[in-house]
Amino acid sequence: MIIRLVQLDIIPSKIDDFVQIFEHAKPSILKSAGCYEVRLIQDADDPSKMGTLSRWESIDSLNAYRDTDFFKETWAASKRLFQGRAVATSYTLVE
């Protein structure tokens, strides 16, 4: 099992736009082979600090999703709303 955490710094005036992109994309992400969960998270102290948390069957299933046109188009639309670089980390579930 892979846990993927992507930290995002959103332009404050674009937070609602980013949430809309995520809400539109979430059902399609969840239909991706090997995806068990995807959530949008937000820093408790700074609303412009957001992130996604997702669980995948394997790194191969995550990478297969990242290679889709859907991901590439969604990522391109999302990146326009960032005020900094995204930081993505994949973790292997140890428990």
N, C-alpha and C positions, 0 to 999 in steps of 0.2 A: 504494500500500500504506500502511495506517495501522497504527502500533504504539500500543496503548493501555496505559498504565501507571496502575494505581489503587493508591495507597498507603493502607493501612488500619492503624489502631491498635486491636488487639483486646483486650478485657478478658482478662487472663491466665488466669483460670479458665475462659474460654470458647473457648480456642484449639482444643481438640479438636472442639467443636461447630461452629466455623467451618470446620474442615477437612472435616468430614462434609458440611456444606452444599455446599461447593465440589465434593467428590468426586461427590456426587449430581447436581449441576448440570452438571458438565463435559461429559458426553456430549451433553446437549441443546444446550449452547452450541456445541459443535463441529459439530452438525448445522445450525446457523443458516447461512443463505445468506451467503456472503462471509467466513465465519470460517475461518481457516487454522490457528490455534493458540490455545490458552489454557493458561496455567500459573499455579500458585500458588507464590509466592516468600516467603521469610522472612529477616528481617535476621539476619546471622551473629552479632551481639552481643546482640540483644534479640528473643527469640522472639515477643513481642506485636506487633512491627512486621512486618506481613505485606503482601502485595500480590498483584495479579493482573497478568499480562503477556499481552496478546493481540495477534494480528495479524489484520487485516481487509482485505478487498479494497479498501474505500473507506469514507469517512466516512458515506456513505449506507447501506452495509450495517451498519455499527456502530449508527447511529441507528435503523435498522429493527429491529434486535435489541433495542435499549433501549426501543423502543415496544411490545414484546410483553408480554402478561400474565405469561408465565413470568419474564421479567426483573424486572418490578415485584414479583411475589410473592417471588422469590428475594432481591432487594435488601432488601425489607421485613424478611424473616427475618434477613438478615445484619446489617442496621443495629442490631438490638437487641443485638448482640455487640460493638459498637464502643465505645471509650472516648474517642473523639475524632472529628472530621470526616474523611471520606474526601477524598483529594486525587486527582483524575483529570486526566491529561494525555494528549492525543493527539498523536502525532508522525507526520509524513510521512516515509517512507523515502526518503532522498536518493541512496543509492549506486547 
